[in-house]
Amino acid sequence: MGLKEYILRRGVETLVAFFVLITLGFYMFRVMPGDPTAFLLLNPNISPETRALLKQRLGLDRPLHIQYFYYIKNFIMGEFGYSFQYGRPVLGLIFSYRLINTLILVGSSTILAILIGLFLGIIAASRRTSFLDVSLLVFSLAFNSMPSFWLGMLLLLVLGVYMGLFPLGGTLSLNVGGNIVSLIADYLWHITLPVTVLTLIQIGYNFLIARTVLIDVLTESYIVTARAKGVPERLVLLRHALRNAMLPLITVIALQLAGIFTGAVITETVFSWDGLGTLLYEAVDTRDYPLLQGLYAVITIVFLVANYVTDVLYAFIDPRVRYGGE
């Protein structure tokens, strides 16, 4: 199978997987416990006639297969509908300042975690079984297994409540000045703790992957040969080991970069960060089907595209990939 055929086949498989996933998502949201009208009609004494009329207006009185047909039809036309809770177009809610806030928060923490994790992984792999390697391994395992909400609340309690060094939530203070310098400074003040939490949680995962892959590569015969020839250890790590270890690391990095667009639901909720993660939490809490379906579709597209691009990069880097099925 040639490269063009491989790219085309993976493209078709990605499209099929996308429609399967959004179909599962559509029915999964509908079978969740709860009634969207219960969150829109807060008065418990609302008559059944009024509730039925609201369901009719929202199109929830139709059979599921009819709702699914209109969902797919509108999706193909690029129409995601209106949010039940906000009464605004779903795409307008997703591609707004909330997306920017999430990209800044999750993007900065993800990039920092990748760079720091890879750097520490290289150091640990080159000094395997040393005190530094064991210390970094304990550090990474501790933070990799630590719940993000627990770490977030701990930092809020110590640095926010007791010490008063950081705000307890939000993206901007209510009394912040109108000049751009004050806005940026206040924004950075609010984002420091959530970025710290996400970075620490992700560092451990990147460190463990990088360390494991590099340890396997450093035992290969060509590494032993390079060292026997007197090649400096720094060049052995960077030119030989790291270059050959990048193939499995590409998938990890690509999926983490794709996660930038999905937000961090738990962390954003803990810190009341006004991003896509908080929006997703609110949509689940209120059973806002159009908003849930829109966010789910965007998340699905981002991850499938990331997987597709990763597979294509694999085919360019390692020609054995596109002949794997033969």
Protein Blocks (a to p, Z undefined) as FASTA:
>chain_A
ZZklmmmmmmmmmmmmmmmmmmmmmmmmmmpgcjfklmmmmblkbcfklmmmmmmmnopm
pcfklmmmmmmmmmmnopgbjafklopafklmmmmmklmmmmmmmmmmmmmmmmmmmmmm
mmmmmmghiaklmmmmmmmmmmmmpcfklmmmmmmmmmmmmnomacfedjbdfkbcfbfk
lmmmmmmmmmmmmmmmmmmmmmmmmmmmmmmmmmmmmmpmklmmmmmnopafklmmmmmm
mmmmmmmmmmmmmmmmmmmmnopfklmmmnopacfklmmmmmmmnopaklmmmmmmmmmm
mmmmmmmmmmmmmmmmmmmlmmmmZZ
